[in-house]
Amino acid sequence: MPQKKINKVYIIGAGFAGRQLGEEIAKKNVLGALLGYLDDKAELAGIEINNVKVHCPIDSILALQKEKPADEAIIAIPRADNKTLARIYGLLTRAGIPRIRFLPSLSQIVDGAAHLIQTRSLEAEDLLKREQVVIPLKKSLQYLRGRRVLITGAGGSIGSELSRQLLSGGAERLYLFDNGENSLFEIDRELRLLQEEGVGEKAAIVPVLGDLRDRDYTSFILSRLKADVIFHCAAYKHVPMLEYNPLEAVTNNVFGTKNIVEAAAEAGASRFVLISSDKAVEPSSIYGASKALGEEIVLSQRASQTQFMVVRFGNVLGSRGSIVPLFQKQILKGGPVTITHPGMTRFFMTIPEAASLVLMTGGMGEGGSLYILEMGEPLRILDLAREMIAFYGFEPGQEIKIQYIGLRPGEKLTESLLAPDETPERTSQRGISRLRKNPRLGEGLGELLKNLEGVCRFDPERPQDYRNRIRVREYLAPFYPHLRMNQDEPEY
């Protein structure tokens, strides 16, 4: 009978997080042999933690890996900034360690315990030069204790991260709502596994498969679930794709939002948080217009016990369909890395950071308000591409070529989190600003929604409007003058 291979591991960081991981490795015997800890604190040099030696400094890994080679290294320094992570990653890579994982930031370790199941592979986006806002998440989640929380789009990038962080909020139930069976299955399974491994508290996890575009179903299911707090993340969000499918953008992002907003008010939810996008600012794309309309729908709610609010932010690194996974695939196949324009910039933050700030806003926010997540300075996409190519060990422009392909349908060269007439106010929480604003469309909102509904749903009095892609843009144009009207519409 063949013998099981013993995995050999170094833990980088001999603080509380590293020690807890070491204890878990020893207790469960799941990884094999822990060869040692590495730390830059000179006072720890030579001491033993449960009979495992601490080596100092961290760059001694170069010699240690030659003497006692490991299969894996785990970076267990939750307070490490991007610069520190990049330095350690470079050392481990030069040492030739095949697998490198790391623990998430402190905002994720909310119960005072670090778990092996929380570790993940270190990716290029983790090393981008941006100071993250660290949220005291356990404190900020107190408003959710004992409540029923619903996350729409729970299988998506933001929705799934909200779900992970909500495990530690003390909620009575987590309703995971999604219209994609596979993505819902994956996040449901992941959360249950996290709970089994001791992460978070014992909230009841309830997967709900359904479609918000079905108005009757949405009203029915929210009346049954009786959710106290709703985070509405579900949306179609790929700009060029929605330029070719404008009716689906409106049906899903506008009327799906309208349906759940009305159902939340009818069901008596206490808080409703819409996740919005910087592309809703002076939108030039159908996606942007659909998110701007979603903001209008939420902020126009007044006669309700529900506090409706909006959280607007830019791109999140590593989200599905975003530029980071695309660049990664292009680099790993040998290039070229495709960029629309050398001057294109975008705002970026990490998925965990965005989710933490959204959860914080949900507790501190006031009804009828729009909140902006402060995202620092915009990042040039060209710089992002170069950093990612270098991260994977290639010479940008030489070993991996960079190719410019021009703006795609609906895209802008730059994005803004604020319209010219919007002025943010700082809140008590760093990283979150508030906009006191009235809905832009006012009484025009009802008329616009009625016109759009006749395009998305058959109206016998306006048969010529049904599924008319040109008419969608014509109805939206007076309200969103930056919306591009000269798109090539496929004939179907």
C-alpha positions, 0 to 999 in steps of 0.5 A, spaced: 500 500 500 503 506 497 504 511 503 501 518 504 505 523 502 507 528 508 506 535 506 511 540 509 509 547 511 512 553 514 508 559 517 510 566 516 508 570 522 509 567 529 503 572 532 496 569 535 494 568 528 500 563 526 500 560 532 493 558 532 494 555 525 500 551 527 495 548 533 490 547 528 495 543 523 498 539 529 491 537 532 488 535 525 494 532 522 491 535 515 497 538 512 502 534 515 509 536 518 510 544 520 517 545 519 517 552 523 515 559 524 518 565 521 518 572 523 521 579 523 521 580 531 528 579 533 526 577 540 522 571 538 528 568 535 530 561 537 524 560 541 519 554 540 512 554 540 509 547 541 516 544 540 516 548 533 522 553 532 521 560 530 526 563 525 528 570 524 528 574 520 523 572 515 528 572 509 532 566 512 527 562 508 532 562 503 537 558 506 531 554 510 528 552 504 535 549 501 536 545 508 529 543 509 524 544 503 517 545 504 511 544 500 507 550 502 508 556 506 502 560 509 503 567 511 499 569 517 500 576 518 493 579 518 495 586 519 500 586 513 500 591 508 500 590 501 508 592 501 509 587 506 505 582 503 509 583 496 516 583 500 514 576 503 511 573 497 517 575 493 522 571 498 517 565 498 517 565 490 525 566 490 526 560 495 522 556 490 516 554 495 511 551 490 504 553 494 503 560 497 497 561 501 495 567 506 490 569 511 485 575 510 485 581 513 483 582 521 477 585 518 475 578 516 478 575 523 472 577 527 471 572 532 478 572 535 480 566 531 484 564 525 482 558 521 486 554 516 479 554 512 480 562 511 487 561 508 487 562 500 492 563 495 495 569 494 493 573 488 496 579 484 490 583 486 492 582 494 499 586 492 496 592 489 499 599 492 492 601 495 491 602 503 485 598 505 480 601 510 480 596 516 473 596 519 472 593 526 467 588 523 465 585 529 462 591 532 459 594 526 455 587 525 452 588 532 445 591 528 444 584 525 444 580 531 438 576 532 436 578 525 434 575 519 438 577 513 437 576 506 442 577 500 440 577 493 445 575 488 448 571 494 452 567 489 456 573 486 462 576 488 460 581 493 454 577 495 458 571 497 463 575 501 457 579 504 455 572 506 462 570 509 462 576 513 455 575 516 457 568 518 460 572 524 454 577 525 450 573 530 444 573 525 438 568 526 438 566 519 442 568 513 437 567 506 442 566 500 438 568 494 440 567 487 437 565 480 443 561 479 443 554 481 450 552 481 453 559 484 447 558 490 450 551 491 457 553 491 456 559 497 451 555 501 456 549 501 462 554 503 458 557 508 456 550 511 463 548 511 466 554 514 461 553 520 463 546 521 470 549 521 469 553 527 468 560 523 463 565 525 456 563 529 451 558 528 446 562 524 441 558 520 443 558 512 437 558 508 438 557 500 433 561 496 433 559 488 428 564 485 428 570 480 427 577 482 424 579 475 418 575 477 414 580 481 408 575 484 414 571 486 418 576 489 412 579 493 410 572 496 417 570 498 419 576 502 412 575 505 414 568 507 421 570 509 420 576 513 427 578 513 429 584 517 435 587 513 436 586 505 442 587 501 440 587 494 447 585 490 443 581 484 445 585 478 447 584 471 453 588 470 458 586 464 458 593 460 459 590 453 454 584 454 449 589 456 450 594 450 448 588 446 442 585 451 439 592 453 432 589 455 435 584 459 439 589 463 432 593 464 428 587 466 433 585 471 437 591 474 431 596 474 424 591 474 428 586 479 430 592 483 423 595 483 420 588 485 424 587 491 424 594 493 416 594 493 416 587 496 421 589 502 416 595 504 410 590 504 413 585 508 416 590 513 423 590 512 427 594 517 433 596 512 434 595 505 441 596 502 442 597 494 449 596 491 450 601 486 456 602 481 460 608 479 457 607 472 451 610 475 454 617 474 452 620 468 451 613 465 454 612 458 452 605 458 445 601 458 448 598 465 450 605 468 443 607 466 440 601 469 444 602 476 442 609 476 435 608 475 435 603 481 438 608 485 432 612 483 427 607 485 430 606 492 431 613 494 424 615 492 421 610 497 418 615 503 412 612 505 415 606 509 417 603 515 423 601 511 430 605 511 432 605 504 439 606 502 444 606 497 451 604 497 455 606 491 463 604 489 467 602 483 470 596 481 472 590 486 479 587 484 478 579 482 470 580 481 467 575 476 468 578 469 473 583 472 479 585 468 484 582 473 481 575 472 481 576 464 489 579 465 491 573 469 488 568 463 491 572 458 498 572 462 498 564 463 497 563 456 503 567 454 499 574 452 498 578 449 494 582 455 489 587 452 488 594 454 482 598 451 486 605 451 493 607 455 490 612 459 484 608 461 483 609 469 478 605 474 477 606 481 479 599 485 478 596 492 478 589 494 472 585 495 473 584 502 474 591 503 468 593 499 463 588 503 466 590 510 464 597 508 457 595 505 456 592 512 458 598 516 454 602 512 448 598 513 448 599 520 450 606 520 446 609 514 439 613 514 433 612 510 433 616 503 441 617 503 446 615 498 453 613 501 459 613 497 465 608 499 472 612 498 476 609 493 483 613 493 486 615 487 484 611 480 489 606 478 491 606 470 489 600 467 496 599 464 499 600 470 495 594 473 497 590 467 504 591 468 504 589 475 500 583 474 505 581 469 511 582 473 507 578 479 507 572 475 514 573 473 514 576 466 517 582 463 512 587 461 512 588 454 517 583 452 516 576 455 508 578 455 506 583 450 501 589 451 496 590 446 491 596 445 484 594 442 480 601 443 474 602 447 468 597 447 461 599 447 458 603 452 465 604 456 468 610 458 475 612 459 475 614 466 469 613 471 467 618 477 464 616 483 460 623 483 456 627 479 458 634 478 452 637 482 453 631 488 457 634 494 459 628 499 459 629 506 464 625 511 461 621 516 464 618 523 466 612 519 473 613 515 472 610 508 464 612 507 461 619 505 454 621 505 450 624 499 444 628 501 440 628 495 433 628 492 432 623 486 433 626 480 427 624 476 422 626 481 415 625 477 418 623 471 420 616 474 413 613 474 412 615 467 419 612 465 418 606 468 411 605 465 414 606 458 420 601 459 415 596 462 411 596 455 418 594 452 420 589 457 413 586 458 407 585 452 402 591 452 397 590 447 396 597 447 403 598 445 405 592 441 410 596 437 414 597 443 415 590 445 422 587 445 424 594 441 431 595 443 432 602 439 426 604 443 429 602 450 434 607 448 429 613 446 426 612 452 432 613 457 436 618 453 432 624 455 433 622 462 441 620 461 443 625 456 450 621 456 447 615 454 450 613 447 445 612 442 449 610 436 450 602 438 450 597 432 444 593 434 444 586 432 437 584 428 434 579 433 
